[in-house]
Amino acid sequence: MVELLLVIMISVILSLNLSVRVKEYDGSDHLYISEYTSALAKAMASKERVDFRPEVNISAPYPIYFNQNGNVNMAQTIMMHKGSLTVSLGTGYLDYEN
């Protein structure tokens, strides 16, 4: 019985060590979304065009601009570190998918 428990314990330890390790998430996706939302609110509050230049190192395929109503210049899908972000045309709302 002790030998069986020892074999099971060793196999569990080995399987835990050999499992795929997931890269630690740094939160940059959520920081990008936060900066995006802040630029959207700034455009709506100031009633003028705002160029979105994020500090996070995630590049959108096309530059994003907000007009005085908070609408974006074009719809696009941005590939993030952990998912994708879809920018809706017109409203500028985001849809984040893991």
N, C-alpha and C positions, 0 to 999 in steps of 0.2 A: 504494500500500500504506500509506503514511504517512497519507494522508487517511482511509482506511478505519479505521485504528487511532484516529485523532483523533476521528472521528465516534462510534465505539464507546465511547471513553473519555468523551466529553461526554454521551452518552446514559446511561451507567452513573452518572455523577455526578448528573445530573438525576433519574434514577429513585430514587437513594438519598435525595436531598433532598425529593422529593415523596412518599415512602412515609409511611404512617401511623405517627405517633409514639405509642408506648405510654406511658401515664402511669407514672411511676416508682412502684414498690410500696414502701410505707413499713413493712411488716411488722406492721401493727396486727392483722391476722387471727390471726397466730401468737401475738401478745402476748395477745389475748383468750383463745385456747385455753389458753395457759399459766396465766393467771389463773383460768380455769374449773377446770383440773385441780388447781391449788393449793387452791381452795376445796373441791373434792370431797375431796381428801386431808385437809384440815383437819377436815371434818365426820366423816370416818371415824376419824381419830385421836382427836378430842376426844369422840366419841360424843354430840354434840349438834347441834342444827339450826344451819345456817349460811346466811345470806342472801348471795347472790352479787351483789355490786355492783362491776362491773369499772371500772377507771380508763380503759379504752379507750372511745372514743366510738362504740360500736356498740350499738344498742338492740335488745334482744330484744322480741318482741311481748308477752310476758308475763314478769313477774319470775320468777327462778329461785331455788328454795330447795332445800337438801340436808337430808335428815333424818340421824339419827345413823348410819345404815347407808350413807350416800352416795347414796341414791336421790333423784331429782328429783321435784318436785311435779307436773310435767306435761311431756309430749313437745311439742316444737315445732321449727320450722325457722327459723333466723336467717339473714337475708341479710347477708353480709359484703361487704367491699370487692372481693375477688377471687373469691368463691365463696359457697357456702351451707354452713351448719353445721346438722346434724340432731342433736337431743338425744333419746336413746332413753329411753322411759318405764321406770321401775324402776331400771335399772342406772345411768343417767345418763351412759352412754358416748356419745362423739361420733363423728360421721361427717362428714368435711370433703370437699367436692367443689368442684373448680375450675370 
